[in-house]
């Protein structure tokens, strides 16, 4: 989308917003009526590619058509940058969290930072906001006049090869150990583990606080004081509800998948062996996933003695996996042991083993 200005009226309104928020310091109340923290976010299985990044010395070109690439166990997360939020003096960047099985903020995992904080410049690949025009701008190398940048939408692929930059100390032959002298440190790229096939996955975007005295890189605390501290015990600012919480800007659930496979020899069971209370198990329940399945197939599960335990019909043109709740045809949980599964698709079949450990 184009980010060109829409006239003097827009600029005047934008300047008014900037003047209003420029007066907001980290200790000033913020009202919920100013919905500047509503960041639209989307998530979809697959890898979306675009040309939105701004490289040093070169502005982004006009937006190019997006393309969807197929990549195993990948999800693309997109969100729309918020101009009013970025105009705040305490804005430090954006943070992406991942949650699995349920949108439980207590189990949210930080997987990506796009930070403006000192020491994190390598994570910010985008243009800067001009607080006077409220437009995103960047500079071509050797040119003093800025250009309007077209990178309002941030695209993040989970897992992202960019990963997270971490500062470590380097010693001869190793990256571990204490630093021996000034300058004896280096940034390394650490890619986060990707989403698992078959997991229900949610993503959240929050605002990072600009560091002041300590490099703590925390979520910004923005109190909701619309009702004049009525929901804040003792009228204490820090006891107000936080507008910048992990469930405010949420996308999901989405299930990562490569798509149906025609090669039965690629079918596997995860995890194998299964051990009681895997990370995705609900209380008193359990499941394994058959992945890399063709669009239409039949899964038959047998005991080591050859007795049929369960038959599962898979009919899905999108997802390449099927769940087994570790129950037999009568609805009872199966015992620990070695089981044989056979996958049949048309005139083809494939057979292998799986282990259940209670």
N, C-alpha and C positions, 0 to 999 in steps of 0.2 A: 504494500500500500504506500501511497505517496504521503510525505510528511510536510508538504508545502504549507505555508501560512495561508489562512483564509481571510486575510484582510485586517484593517485597522481595528475593527470591533473585537476580533479574536485576540489581537495583541493587547488591547486595552484590558480585556477581561483577564488575560493571562497575567499581565503585570499586577492587576489587583490581587490575584491569588498569590503571586509571589510575595507581594508586600505583606499580605496577611500571614503567610506561613514563615516569612523571614523573621517575624517577631516571636516565633515559637522556639523556645530553647528547650533543652532536655528536661527541664523541671516545670514547664508550663503545661496547663491542662489542654487536652485535645478533645474535641466534641465528636461524638459518633455521627452527627449529621453531616460532617465532612467526610464523605465516603471515599476518600483518596486511597484507602488501603484495599479497595476492592480490585484485585488483580485477576483478570480473566485468565484461566489456565485450562489447557486441554492435554489429554494423554491418549496415545493410540499405539497399538502394536505395530512394529515395523520401524524402519529408519527413514525419516524424512530429511531430505537434503535441500538446502537453500544457500543463498549467497549473502547472508545478512551480516557477517562479521566484518569489522573494520580493522584492517591491518595497519601497522604503523606507517605513516606517510602516505597512505592511499585510502581515499574514501570509498565506501561501498558503491557499486554501480546501481543502476536502476534495478529494482527487484526482478529476479528471474522466476520462471515458473517452477513450482515445487515438484519433486518427484519422490515417489515412495519406493524404497528399496527393501528387498527381503533379506532379513538377517536374523539368525537364530537367537531366540530369547532376548529380543531387544524391544524397548518401548521408547517412543519419542514424546518428550514433554515440551510443551510450548506455553509461553505466557506473554501477556502484553505488558510492556513496561509502562509505569505510571509516572507521568510527567510531574504532577503535583508532589508526589512522594519524593521524587528525585530532586526537587527544588528545596527540600528541607535541609537546613544546615547540619542536621544530625544523621542524614542518610549515609549509610555505609555500604550498601549493595543489596543483592538478593541472595536468598538461600533456598535450596531445593531439598526437601525431605522425602523419604520413601517409607511407606507403611505397608505391611503385608497382612493378609487374612482379615483385617478389620481396620477401619480408620481410627486407630488408637494412637493419640498423640504422645502417650507415655512411652511408646515403643518406636517412635519415629527415628529414622536414621538419616543423618545429614550426609548427602552424597555429592553435593556440588555447591560451590560458592562462586558468585560473581561479585567480587568485592572491590570497593574503592578505597579500602583502608591501606595505610602505609604498610608495605611488606607483602601486599596481596595484589599488586598491580598486574601481575601476570594472569590473574583470573578474570580481569575485566577486558573483554574483547570488543567493546561497543563504544559508540559515540558518547559525547558528553552533552548534557543539557545546557542550553543557553537560557539563564533565568530571566532574561529580558524579553526574549521572543518566544520562550517555551518550545523551542525547536531543537531537535538533535542535530549536532554539528560535528564535523570532523575537518581535518586539514590535510591537503595534499602536500607531499614533500616539497619544500622550497617555496610554498605559496602561503602568504599571510592572510588571505581572505578565506574564511571558512565556507564549506559547502554543506548543504542540508543532507543529512544522512538518512538512509532508509532502513533502519534496523530497529523499528519499534517492537518487533516480535522476536523474542529470544527462543532459540531452538536448542534443546539439550537431548542427547541420545543416551539412554541408560542401557547398557554400560557405555560410557563415553571414553574414547581413547585419550581425551584431554586429561581425564582424571582430576585429581586434586594436587596442587603443589604443596609439598611439605619441605620444611627447612631442616636439614640434618647436618651433622658434623662429619667431615671426611678425614680419614686417616689412610695411610698407605695400605692399599689392598682391601679396604672395608669402608662402609659408610656409617658404621656404628662407633660408639665410644664418645667421650667428651671432646670438645674442641680444644686444641692445643694453643691456638693463637688467633688474634683477630683476622677475619677473612677466611678462616678455616671452616667454612660452612657452604652449603650448596643447596639449591632447590632441586627436588626430584619429583617426577610425575608418578603418582600412585593411582592406578585405575581402580575405581570401586568395583566390588563384585556385582555382576549383572543380576537382573531379576530372574527368578526361576520359572521355568515353563509350568503353567498350571496354577501358579499362585495368583490369588486375587490381590491386586496391587493398587495402592493409592499414592498420589503425589501432592505435596503441599509447597507453596511458595510463601516465604516470610521476608521481612525486611531486616537487614543487618544494621546494627547500630554503628555509627562512626566512633572509632576509638578516641578517647580523650587522654586520660593519664595512663591507663593500662591497656595493653594489646590483648583484650579478652575475646574479641570477635563474637559477640553475643547477639541474640535476637533483640531488636529494639523493643523497649517497653513503652507502649503508648496507651495511657489510661483513658477509659471511656467515662467522661465526666459530663455527659449531656444533661443528666438530671441533677446537676449541681451537687455532686458528691453524695446523692441519696443512697447509692449502692456501695459507697466506700465507708467501711466502719471507721467511726471517729473522724470522718472527713480527711483521712490520710490518703494522699495521692497514690502511694505504692500499694494500697489495698483495693484500688479500683480494678474493675475487669480490664484485661489487656486486649486492645483491639488487634494487636499484631500477634495472633496465636496461630498454631499450626492447622487448625480446622477451619480457618476463615476462608482461605483461598485453596480449595481442594479439588482434585480431579481424580476420577476413578469410579468404580474399579475397572481395571483392564487386565487381561491375561496375555502375557507374552507368548508368542507362538511363531514358528517358522512357516506353518502351513502344511497341508497334507503331503506325505511322501509316498512315492510309488515303489520304493525299495524296502521290502519287508525286512531285509537283513539289518536295517538301521533301527528297527524297533528295539527299545530297551525299557527297563523298569527303573524308576528312581523313587526313593533310594533303594539300593540293592546291595547289602541286606537292609531290610527295614527293621529298625529298633523302636521299641515302644516309646510313645510320646515324642515323635518328631516335631520339628518346629511349627509345622502347619496344622498339627493335630488339634482338634477341639477336645475339651475334657471328656474322657471316657470313650473317645472315638479315635480312628486312625485311618490312613489311606496311603496308597502308593499310586503312582502315575505311570501309565503306559504312554510313551512319547514316540514321535516320528511315525505315527500311524497314517495309512492311506485314508482317503475320504470315507470309504465304505469298507468295513472289516468286522470280523467276529473274533473275540478274544475268549479262549477257553482255558480255564485254570484247573489243574489236576493235582492230586496228591502224588507223592513219590511212588505210591502203589498203583497209580493209574485211575483212581476214582475221580469223577468230575466233581469239582467243588463249586464252580460258578461259571456262567456264560454271560458275556457282556457284548452287546451290539453297539458298534460305533458308527454313527452316521453324521458326519460333520464336514462341510466343505471349506471351513475356515480354520478350525483348531485341529492340531495334530496330536492331541492327547486325550486320554480317557482315564477317569478315576476308578479305583477299586477300593471300597470301604473295608476291605479285609474281612468280609462276611461271606458265608456260604449261601447257597440258594434258599435255605430256611431262615436266613437273617441272623444267624449266630456267628460270633467272632471266631475266626479260625485259630488254631493253636500254633505254637512255634513249630517250625519245621522247614523242609525243603519242598518247594512246589514247582511244577512245570507249567508253563504257559505256552499256548499255541495261538498264533495269529493267522487267520485265514482271510484271504481277499481273492475272490474269484477262484481260479484254479491254482493259486499259489498259496503256500503256507510257510510259516517260520516258527521254530520252537526253541525255547531256552528255559533257564531256571531262575527262580527268585527265592530268597531266604527271608523268613519272618522270625524275628526274635522278640519275644514278649519281655 
